[in-house]
Amino acid sequence: MGKLTTHILDTAHGMPAAGVAIKLTRREEHGSTPLTQVITNADGRCDAPLLEGADFIAGSYELVFAIGDYFAAKSAEAAAEPPFLNDVVIRFGVAQAHEHYHVPLLVSPYGYSTYRGS
């Protein structure tokens, strides 16, 4: 059974990013459908998969991570207005919905990277 998970690591502080708001939407030809909103736990993860089972279907998705708010709460330097990074948006496709798609985010106030994890 397929599922979608994520994990955020704060590379500037060398720790999981706890308390980050995440929004997930399914992107469609004429707009998008909001699916869920969550906050990361102390391990920088969500307490449950973002999607799984029959709700996890092939298609295009978008994750929006509220990174600006997270770093503003961590340090005055990152609280500059406007922040260099505010919302980090990752758009990705799911071709094989029976598989586990893990979308980790490695982030600092000035850059980020992602990949399809396991």
C-alpha positions in Angstrom: 0.0 0.0 0.0 1.4 3.4 -1.0 1.9 6.4 1.1 3.4 9.9 1.2 5.7 11.1 4.0 8.0 14.0 4.6 10.8 14.9 7.1 12.4 18.4 7.6 16.0 18.8 8.8 17.3 22.2 9.8 20.8 22.2 8.4 21.7 25.6 10.0 21.1 24.3 13.5 21.9 20.6 12.9 18.5 19.4 14.1 15.0 18.3 13.0 12.7 21.2 12.2 9.9 21.0 14.8 6.7 23.1 14.5 6.8 23.7 10.8 3.4 24.1 9.1 2.9 22.0 5.9 0.1 22.2 3.4 -0.5 19.4 0.8 -2.6 19.9 -2.3 -3.3 17.8 -5.4 -2.6 19.8 -8.5 -5.2 19.4 -11.3 -5.7 20.7 -14.8 -7.9 23.6 -13.6 -6.6 24.4 -10.2 -5.8 22.4 -7.1 -7.5 20.5 -4.3 -6.4 21.1 -0.7 -5.7 17.7 1.0 -4.2 18.3 4.4 -2.4 20.7 6.8 -0.1 19.4 9.5 2.6 20.6 11.9 5.9 18.7 12.2 6.6 17.0 15.5 9.8 17.2 17.6 11.5 14.8 15.1 10.7 17.1 12.1 8.2 14.5 10.9 4.4 14.2 10.7 2.7 11.9 13.2 1.1 10.0 10.3 1.6 9.7 6.5 0.3 12.8 4.6 -1.6 10.4 2.3 -2.0 6.7 2.2 -4.2 3.9 0.9 -7.0 4.8 -1.5 -6.4 8.5 -0.9 -2.9 8.3 -2.4 -3.4 8.3 -6.2 -1.1 8.9 -9.1 -0.9 12.6 -10.1 0.8 15.9 -9.4 1.1 17.2 -5.8 2.4 20.3 -4.1 3.9 20.6 -0.6 4.2 24.1 0.9 6.5 24.3 4.0 6.2 27.5 6.1 10.0 27.8 6.6 10.1 31.6 7.0 8.0 31.4 10.2 10.1 28.5 11.5 13.4 30.4 11.1 12.0 33.7 12.4 11.1 31.9 15.6 14.7 30.5 15.8 16.8 33.6 15.3 16.7 37.4 14.9 19.0 37.2 11.8 16.5 34.9 10.0 13.6 37.2 11.1 14.6 39.9 8.6 11.7 41.2 6.6 11.2 39.9 4.1 13.0 36.6 4.8 15.1 35.2 2.0 13.0 32.0 2.1 9.5 32.2 3.2 7.4 29.4 1.8 9.3 26.5 0.3 7.1 24.9 -2.5 7.9 21.5 -3.8 5.9 20.2 -6.7 6.3 16.6 -7.6 4.6 13.7 -9.4 3.5 10.3 -8.2 3.5 7.7 -11.0 3.3 4.5 -8.8 0.8 5.2 -6.1 1.4 1.7 -4.6 4.9 2.8 -3.6 6.2 4.8 -0.6 7.0 8.4 -1.7 9.2 10.2 0.9 9.9 13.9 0.2 12.5 15.1 2.7 13.5 18.8 3.0 17.0 19.9 4.1 16.7 23.6 4.8 18.6 26.6 6.1 17.5 30.3 6.1 19.3 30.7 2.7 18.8 27.5 0.8 17.2 24.1 0.6 17.3 20.7 -1.2 15.0 17.8 -1.6 15.0 14.4 -3.2 12.8 11.3 -3.3 13.8 9.4 -0.2 12.8 5.9 1.0 
